[in-house]
Amino acid sequence: MLLFWIGLLLTLLPALGVCVWLVGLYHYLCRKYLFAVVRIFQEKPLFVVPRGQPVEGAEDVRFPTGDGRTLAGCYLRARSERRGVVLFGLEFGSNRWACVQYCESLLENGYDVFAFESRGQGDSDPQPGYEPLQWVTDFEVADTRAALEYLKNRPDADAKGVGFFGISKGAGAGLFAAAHDPYVRCCVTDGVFATYTTLVPYMRFWFRIYNRSYSFHGLLPSAYYGIIGLKALGQIEKERGCRFPHLEKDLPRLGSRPILMIHGEADAYIKPYMAEALYERIPGPKDYWLVEGAKHNGALALAGAAYERRVLDFFDRHLGHEPEKPAEAARREPGLPRPHDRLCEQPAAHVNAPR
């Protein structure tokens, strides 16, 4: 019996040794590099955000959130008979009128558009002690849900539901809200990202800056980086009084609602492989359009009319008519654009320098 236990111990020693090494390495990395992850995670990126001007005839509205904040929004009516309503999610730092450049074609073709500014952005109330950054927190998700409630309670509310069109941070917050609210029938995103699938690749890059030993950063699995990243997020949440929800976990809740994901092939902030990792988690039907040469949030400026047609066609099929029954949707599925379609149609008259 003694020999049995000795043999078992010898068999387990290598595994125990690896576990002890991993635990020790975790504490070492946290002690030596966690401060850098926390600091870099809270830095604001250097990019120019669009800011629009008020539109004559649009409703400049104020509406409440569930926790007592007042948010600013604008409701733009379709220039022809209404076919649907689109909720627009703004990118970080832009104002509510910035939606116009993205939605001109929708307004011309029968879609009302409602855009709003989250707390601490534009003319919306700030959250005491909270400064918005480019990452989605529970505050932005709550504000998007409040915007949906506003649309549901308007006298001219569309009983069939609404579509969602969001850019970057606004896209992420909108998908969170849509995942828990079937009132959102379909979604278009441009430059969307999630916290975990963005943080882990960035951590690999950051670790190479602070430590050039390949055994430290090259051999460690992504899950190990994730554990350290989650610890950093927990520290930031305590400091900033917010929570960073994980979109990756909520995407399956979208079920059979269709999504068009647009992304820039030259995006230096959210690399295409990060967007594709998120895209793979969407249950479908779905379409991924990688716009060649476009930088972060620069697809519209580069693709111009092709971008407008793609978005309009999506909402025409999935929002501008009565919702399809599951059997009807299944029959239409083969006719949808191919996933990972690279659309190179960019008329010269609409090619501009990306932001």
C-alpha positions as CSV (number, residue, x, y, z in Angstrom):
1,M,0.0,0.0,0.0
2,L,2.9,2.4,0.8
3,L,4.4,1.7,-2.6
4,F,1.1,2.6,-4.2
5,W,0.9,6.0,-2.5
6,I,4.6,6.7,-3.3
7,G,3.9,5.8,-7.0
8,L,0.8,8.0,-7.1
9,L,2.7,10.9,-5.6
10,L,5.5,10.5,-8.1
11,T,3.0,10.4,-10.9
12,L,1.3,13.6,-9.7
13,L,4.5,15.5,-9.0
14,P,5.0,16.9,-12.5
15,A,1.4,18.1,-12.6
16,L,1.6,19.6,-9.2
17,G,4.9,21.3,-10.1
18,V,3.3,22.9,-13.2
19,C,0.3,24.1,-11.1
20,V,2.7,25.6,-8.5
21,W,4.7,27.3,-11.3
22,L,1.6,28.8,-12.9
23,V,0.3,30.1,-9.6
24,G,3.6,31.6,-8.8
25,L,3.9,33.1,-12.3
26,Y,0.4,34.6,-12.0
27,H,1.3,36.4,-8.8
28,Y,4.7,37.5,-10.2
29,L,3.0,39.0,-13.4
30,C,0.3,40.7,-11.4
31,R,2.9,42.3,-9.0
32,K,5.2,43.4,-11.8
33,Y,2.8,44.2,-14.7
34,L,-0.7,44.7,-13.5
35,F,-0.2,48.5,-13.0
36,A,0.7,48.8,-16.7
37,V,-2.5,46.9,-17.8
38,V,-4.6,49.2,-15.6
39,R,-2.9,52.3,-16.8
40,I,-2.9,51.5,-20.5
41,F,-6.5,50.2,-20.4
42,Q,-7.6,53.7,-19.2
43,E,-5.8,55.7,-21.8
44,K,-7.9,57.5,-24.4
45,P,-7.1,56.7,-28.0
46,L,-6.1,59.6,-30.3
47,F,-8.7,59.9,-33.0
48,V,-11.0,62.6,-34.4
49,V,-14.7,62.0,-33.7
50,P,-17.5,63.4,-35.8
51,R,-19.8,66.1,-34.4
52,G,-22.9,67.1,-36.4
53,Q,-25.1,70.2,-36.4
54,P,-28.8,70.4,-35.4
55,V,-31.2,69.5,-38.2
56,E,-34.2,71.8,-38.9
57,G,-37.4,70.1,-38.1
58,A,-35.9,67.3,-35.9
59,E,-37.2,66.7,-32.4
60,D,-34.5,67.7,-29.8
61,V,-35.7,65.5,-26.9
62,R,-34.8,64.7,-23.3
63,F,-35.7,61.4,-21.6
64,P,-35.0,59.7,-18.2
65,T,-32.9,56.7,-17.3
66,G,-33.9,54.2,-14.7
67,D,-31.5,55.7,-12.1
68,G,-32.6,59.3,-12.5
69,R,-30.2,60.7,-15.1
70,T,-31.6,62.8,-18.0
71,L,-30.3,62.0,-21.5
72,A,-30.3,64.1,-24.7
73,G,-31.5,62.7,-28.0
74,C,-32.8,63.7,-31.4
75,Y,-35.6,62.2,-33.3
76,L,-35.4,62.6,-37.1
77,R,-38.5,61.7,-39.2
78,A,-38.4,59.9,-42.5
79,R,-38.8,62.1,-45.6
80,S,-41.3,59.7,-47.0
81,E,-43.9,57.3,-45.6
82,R,-42.4,55.6,-42.6
83,R,-41.3,52.0,-43.0
84,G,-39.5,51.6,-39.7
85,V,-37.6,53.1,-36.8
86,V,-33.9,52.8,-36.3
87,L,-32.1,53.5,-33.0
88,F,-28.6,54.8,-33.6
89,G,-25.7,54.2,-31.1
90,L,-23.0,56.9,-31.2
91,E,-19.3,56.3,-31.1
92,F,-17.3,57.6,-28.1
93,G,-17.2,61.4,-27.9
94,S,-19.5,62.3,-30.7
95,N,-22.8,64.2,-30.3
96,R,-26.3,63.1,-31.2
97,W,-26.4,65.0,-34.5
98,A,-23.5,62.9,-35.8
99,C,-26.0,60.3,-36.8
100,V,-27.1,62.3,-39.8
101,Q,-24.1,61.5,-42.0
102,Y,-24.7,57.7,-41.4
103,C,-28.4,57.9,-41.8
104,E,-29.2,60.2,-44.7
105,S,-30.1,57.3,-47.0
106,L,-32.3,55.8,-44.3
107,L,-34.2,59.1,-43.8
108,E,-34.7,59.4,-47.6
109,N,-36.1,55.9,-47.8
110,G,-38.7,55.8,-45.1
111,Y,-36.9,55.3,-41.8
112,D,-37.2,57.4,-38.7
113,V,-33.9,57.7,-36.8
114,F,-33.4,58.3,-33.0
115,A,-29.9,59.0,-31.7
116,F,-29.0,59.8,-28.1
117,E,-26.0,60.7,-26.0
118,S,-25.0,58.5,-23.1
119,R,-24.4,60.0,-19.6
120,G,-21.4,62.2,-19.5
121,Q,-21.4,62.7,-23.3
122,G,-22.7,65.8,-25.1
123,D,-25.7,67.4,-23.4
124,S,-26.7,64.4,-21.3
125,D,-26.4,64.5,-17.5
126,P,-23.0,63.3,-16.1
127,Q,-22.7,60.4,-13.7
128,P,-21.1,61.7,-10.5
129,G,-17.6,60.2,-10.1
130,Y,-17.7,58.5,-13.5
131,E,-15.7,59.7,-16.6
132,P,-16.7,57.8,-19.8
133,L,-13.9,56.1,-21.7
134,Q,-14.0,54.2,-25.0
135,W,-14.9,50.9,-23.3
136,V,-18.6,49.9,-22.7
137,T,-19.7,49.9,-19.1
138,D,-23.0,49.0,-17.5
139,F,-23.9,52.7,-17.6
140,E,-23.9,52.9,-21.4
141,V,-25.9,49.7,-21.5
142,A,-28.5,51.1,-19.1
143,D,-28.7,54.3,-21.2
144,T,-29.3,52.3,-24.4
145,R,-32.1,50.4,-22.6
146,A,-33.6,53.7,-21.5
147,A,-33.5,54.9,-25.2
148,L,-35.4,51.7,-26.1
149,E,-38.0,52.4,-23.4
150,Y,-38.4,55.9,-24.7
151,L,-39.1,54.6,-28.2
152,K,-41.6,52.1,-26.9
153,N,-43.5,54.8,-25.1
154,R,-43.7,57.5,-27.8
155,P,-47.2,58.2,-29.1
156,D,-46.0,57.1,-32.6
157,A,-44.1,54.0,-31.3
158,D,-43.7,51.2,-33.9
159,A,-45.5,48.1,-32.4
160,K,-43.4,45.8,-34.7
161,G,-40.1,46.9,-33.0
162,V,-37.1,48.8,-34.2
163,G,-33.8,48.3,-35.9
164,F,-30.4,49.2,-34.4
165,F,-27.4,50.8,-36.1
166,G,-24.4,51.5,-33.9
167,I,-20.8,52.7,-34.3
168,S,-17.9,51.4,-32.2
169,K,-18.7,51.8,-28.5
170,G,-22.3,52.6,-29.3
171,A,-22.5,49.4,-31.3
172,G,-21.3,47.3,-28.4
173,A,-23.8,48.9,-25.9
174,G,-26.6,48.4,-28.4
175,L,-25.9,44.7,-28.9
176,F,-25.9,44.3,-25.1
177,A,-29.4,45.9,-24.9
178,A,-30.7,44.1,-28.0
179,A,-29.6,40.7,-26.6
180,H,-32.1,41.2,-23.7
181,D,-34.9,43.0,-25.6
182,P,-36.7,41.4,-28.5
183,Y,-38.1,44.8,-29.4
184,V,-34.9,45.2,-31.4
185,R,-35.5,43.2,-34.6
186,C,-32.1,43.5,-36.4
187,C,-28.7,45.2,-35.9
188,V,-26.1,46.9,-38.0
189,T,-22.7,47.5,-36.4
190,D,-19.6,49.3,-37.6
191,G,-16.3,48.9,-35.7
192,V,-17.9,47.0,-32.8
193,F,-15.7,45.5,-30.2
194,A,-16.1,43.6,-26.9
195,T,-14.0,43.9,-23.7
196,Y,-12.5,40.4,-23.3
197,T,-11.7,39.6,-27.0
198,T,-10.0,43.0,-27.3
199,L,-8.2,43.1,-24.0
200,V,-6.5,39.7,-24.3
201,P,-4.7,40.4,-27.7
202,Y,-3.7,43.8,-26.4
203,M,-2.2,42.3,-23.3
204,R,0.0,40.1,-25.4
205,F,1.2,43.2,-27.2
206,W,1.7,45.1,-23.9
207,F,3.7,42.2,-22.3
208,R,6.1,42.2,-25.3
209,I,6.8,45.9,-24.6
210,Y,7.6,45.3,-20.9
211,N,9.2,41.9,-21.2
212,R,11.0,40.5,-24.3
213,S,11.3,37.0,-23.0
214,Y,9.3,34.7,-25.3
215,S,8.9,32.2,-22.5
216,F,6.9,34.8,-20.6
217,H,4.5,36.1,-23.2
218,G,4.8,33.7,-26.2
219,L,4.1,30.4,-24.6
220,L,1.3,31.5,-22.2
221,P,-2.2,30.5,-23.4
222,S,-4.8,33.2,-24.0
223,A,-6.8,32.0,-21.1
224,Y,-3.9,32.8,-18.8
225,Y,-3.8,36.4,-20.1
226,G,-7.6,36.5,-19.6
227,I,-7.3,35.7,-15.9
228,I,-4.8,38.5,-15.4
229,G,-6.9,40.9,-17.5
230,L,-10.0,40.2,-15.5
231,K,-8.1,41.0,-12.3
232,A,-7.1,44.3,-13.9
233,L,-10.7,45.0,-14.9
234,G,-11.9,44.3,-11.3
235,Q,-9.4,46.9,-10.0
236,I,-10.5,49.5,-12.6
237,E,-14.2,48.8,-11.8
238,K,-13.5,49.6,-8.1
239,E,-11.6,52.8,-8.9
240,R,-14.2,54.1,-11.5
241,G,-17.4,52.8,-9.8
242,C,-18.6,50.9,-12.9
243,R,-18.7,47.4,-14.4
244,F,-17.4,46.2,-17.7
245,P,-19.9,43.7,-19.0
246,H,-18.8,41.0,-21.4
247,L,-20.6,41.1,-24.7
248,E,-19.2,37.7,-25.7
249,K,-21.5,36.0,-23.2
250,D,-24.6,37.8,-24.3
251,L,-24.4,37.5,-28.0
252,P,-26.1,34.0,-28.1
253,R,-29.2,35.7,-26.7
254,L,-29.7,37.4,-30.0
255,G,-31.0,34.1,-31.4
256,S,-32.3,34.3,-34.9
257,R,-32.2,38.1,-35.3
258,P,-30.1,39.1,-38.3
259,I,-26.9,41.2,-37.9
260,L,-24.7,43.0,-40.4
261,M,-21.2,43.6,-39.0
262,I,-19.1,46.1,-40.8
263,H,-15.4,46.5,-40.1
264,G,-12.4,48.4,-41.5
265,E,-9.6,46.2,-42.9
266,A,-7.0,48.8,-41.9
267,D,-8.4,49.3,-38.4
268,A,-5.4,49.9,-36.1
269,Y,-7.4,49.9,-32.9
270,I,-9.7,46.9,-33.3
271,K,-7.8,44.5,-35.6
272,P,-10.0,42.5,-38.0
273,Y,-9.2,39.2,-36.3
274,M,-10.6,40.7,-33.1
275,A,-13.9,41.6,-34.9
276,E,-14.0,38.1,-36.5
277,A,-13.6,36.4,-33.1
278,L,-16.7,38.3,-32.0
279,Y,-18.5,37.6,-35.2
280,E,-18.1,33.9,-34.8
281,R,-20.0,34.1,-31.5
282,I,-23.1,35.5,-33.2
283,P,-25.7,32.8,-33.7
284,G,-27.0,34.1,-37.0
285,P,-28.2,34.9,-39.6
286,K,-25.3,37.2,-40.0
287,D,-23.1,38.9,-42.6
288,Y,-19.5,40.3,-42.1
289,W,-18.3,43.0,-44.5
290,L,-14.6,43.9,-44.2
291,V,-14.1,47.2,-46.0
292,E,-10.7,47.1,-47.6
293,G,-8.4,50.0,-46.7
294,A,-10.9,51.5,-44.1
295,K,-9.6,52.6,-40.7
296,H,-11.5,52.5,-37.4
297,N,-15.0,54.0,-38.1
298,G,-13.7,55.0,-41.5
299,A,-15.8,52.6,-43.7
300,L,-18.4,55.2,-44.6
301,A,-15.8,57.8,-45.7
302,L,-14.1,55.2,-47.9
303,A,-16.9,53.2,-49.3
304,G,-19.5,56.1,-49.6
305,A,-22.5,55.0,-51.7
306,A,-21.7,51.3,-51.4
307,Y,-21.9,51.7,-47.6
308,E,-25.2,53.5,-47.8
309,R,-26.7,50.8,-50.1
310,R,-25.5,48.0,-48.0
311,V,-27.1,49.4,-44.8
312,L,-30.3,50.4,-46.5
313,D,-30.7,47.0,-48.2
314,F,-30.2,45.3,-44.8
315,F,-32.9,47.3,-43.2
316,D,-35.2,47.0,-46.2
317,R,-35.0,43.2,-45.9
318,H,-35.2,42.9,-42.1
319,L,-37.1,46.0,-40.8
320,G,-39.1,47.6,-43.6
321,H,-41.8,45.0,-43.7
322,E,-43.7,42.7,-41.3
323,P,-41.5,40.3,-39.4
324,E,-41.1,37.0,-41.2
325,K,-42.2,33.7,-39.7
326,P,-39.3,31.3,-39.0
327,A,-40.1,29.1,-42.0
328,E,-40.1,32.1,-44.3
329,A,-36.8,33.4,-42.9
330,A,-35.2,30.0,-43.4
331,R,-36.3,30.0,-47.1
332,R,-34.7,33.4,-47.6
333,E,-31.4,32.5,-45.9
334,P,-29.6,31.1,-49.0
335,G,-30.1,34.5,-50.7
336,L,-28.3,36.5,-48.0
337,P,-24.9,38.0,-48.8
338,R,-22.0,35.6,-48.1
339,P,-20.3,35.9,-44.7
340,H,-16.9,37.5,-44.8
341,D,-17.8,39.2,-48.1
342,R,-15.2,41.8,-49.1
343,L,-17.0,44.5,-51.1
344,C,-14.6,46.4,-53.2
345,E,-17.2,48.6,-54.9
346,Q,-16.1,52.1,-54.1
347,P,-17.1,54.7,-56.7
348,A,-14.4,57.4,-57.1
349,A,-16.9,60.2,-56.4
350,H,-17.3,58.8,-52.9
351,V,-13.8,57.9,-51.9
352,N,-12.5,60.2,-49.1
353,A,-9.6,60.1,-46.7
354,P,-10.7,57.9,-43.7
355,R,-10.8,59.5,-40.3
